[in-house]
């Protein structure tokens, strides 16, 4: 008999901090927190990226159950990444600069005066 097309499974994607771009190695992606429908036939990965944070890749396994009607699931679901701030490379925001004051003109040195005779 013909095998039915796999049913998509919703994969929840979450990150700390939220707002990361999460992209699966299968193609679909979204901005966390979100969910994407996955029709997988093998294991895959999810890569989380966020400006100023280290990129993190999470492996996801397709777990198939034996039986007349297999009911596959994804592990982990939700896929979660805790993104760490990259230190030392973020430039501080430019603040208000204090106005420069012109330097005072140099005072004239006293004229060379010969020491008094002895």
Buried (B, 14 or more C-beta within 10 A) or exposed (E): EEEEEBEEBEBBBBBEEEEBBBBBBBEBBBEBBBBBEBEBEEEBEBBBBBEEBEEBEBEBBBEEEEEEEEEBEBEEBBBBBEBEEEEEEEEEEEEEEEEEEEEEEEEEEEEEEEEEEE
